Every structure is written in structure tokens, then in C-alpha cells.
């Protein structure tokens, strides 16, 4: 999307240097993407300790194994 923005020349030069991009557009897009990512990370970190997360990986592995065994059994029965 094309947008006309008034960006301070010094800040734009810093963004270009920080991102290593040669294109102003790419540099600004990269900087914005990094900013949004950082805000999302901060948001997740602020939730630390506020949620209880159950580790269901062992149960999921058991269910996956059962499903694979059922599929294998069906294939054997068809052969």
C-alpha cells in the first residue's frame, strides 16, 4: 500500500543504517515489523504468571501413537 509519510530525515537515516537496507521503503517496513514483533513479545511477557498452561505433550503423544496403531491395523486388515 502506498502511503505518503513525513519522516524526520535523521530518524530515517538511522532506520536505514540499523536495518542495513538500501531501500527506504524496505527499511521502514522492516523497522515497523520489528516494532510490532517487539510489542507482541512485551505483551506475552506481561502475561507471565497470569496464566496456567497445562503441558499436554505426553497425553498428545499417547493419542498420536494410538491413532497410528489404529491406522496401521486398518492397513494390515485391507492387505
N, C-alpha and C positions, 0 to 999 in steps of 0.2 A: 504494500500500500504506500503510495506516495503521500508524503506529508511535508509541509514547509515548517521548519522549526528555526527559531533564533537561538543558537547555541553559542555561548561565550567561546571565542577563538582559543583562549588559553586552556579551557576545560577540554575542548575538542582535541587540541594538540596532545593533552595528557592522556585522553582516552585512546587516541591513535597509538601513542607510544606504549601505553600499558597493554593494549591488546596485541600489538605487533602487526596489525592490519594496515594495509596501504590505502584501502578504500575507506572513505569517511563513513559511508553507509554501512559497510560490514563492521567497522569498528564500533559504531553506535549500536547496531543490532547486537553485537557480541556483549557490549557493556550492559545493555538492557537485559539480555538473557542472564548474564551473571548476577545482576542485581536481583532479578526475580527469583533465581535459584537460591541466592543467599537469604532472601526474605522467607522463602519456604523452609529452609533449614532452620532459621531462627524460630519460626512458628512451631516446627516439630520439637525443637529443643525446649521451647517454653512449655510444652505439654509433658515433658519428662516428669514422671512421678505422679501424674494426674490420671493415668490410665493403667488398667491392669490388662496385660496381654497374656493369654494362655498359649503356651507352646504346645501345639498340636502336631508337631512333626512326627513324633513316634506313632501316634494314632493314624496319621495320614499314611505313613509308610506301611502300617499293617493293612489298612484298607486297600492301598495300591497293590500290595502283594496278593491279597485275596482276589482282587479283580483280575490280576494277571493269571493266577491259578485257574480261575473260572474260565477265562478266555482260552487258555491252553487246553483245558479239559474239553471244551466245546470243539476245538480244532482236532483233537485226537479222536473224538467221537464221530466227526464227519469223515475222517480218513479211513 
